[in-house]
Amino acid sequence: MSAAWQRVHERALRDNVSLRLAAFATAVEAVATAEQLRGYI
């Protein structure tokens, strides 16, 4: 859990966005990566 928060917090600081938007962007990125690995994209 703390690793996930750390990733989101770092993204929020890097992109200068809210934690909510950083969490959403991180989640979308994870789904896109999974779909690429499965060959859907």
N, C-alpha and C positions, 0 to 999 in steps of 0.2 A: 504494500500500500504506500509506503513512504517513497519507494522508487518511482511509482506512478506520479505521485504528487511532485516529486523533484523534476521529472520530465516536463510536467505541465507548467510548473513554476519557471523553469528555465526557458521554455517556449514563450511564456507570457512576457518575460523580461526581454528576450531576444527580439520578438516581433512587436513589442510595445502594445500589447493588447490585454484585455481582461483575462482573468483566470478561466472564466466560462468559455470565452472564445478560444483560448489556448487549448482547453480540454477538448472542445469540439474538433478543432483542427488536428489534434493528436489522434483522436479516435478515427476521423476520416482517413488520415494517413495510414493508420494500422489496417483498416479495412481494405484500402487500395493495395497495400503491400500483400495482404493475404490473397486477394484476388489475382494479383500478378503471379504469385507463387503457384497458384492453382491453375494458371493458364487461362483465366477468364478474360484477361485484358491483354 
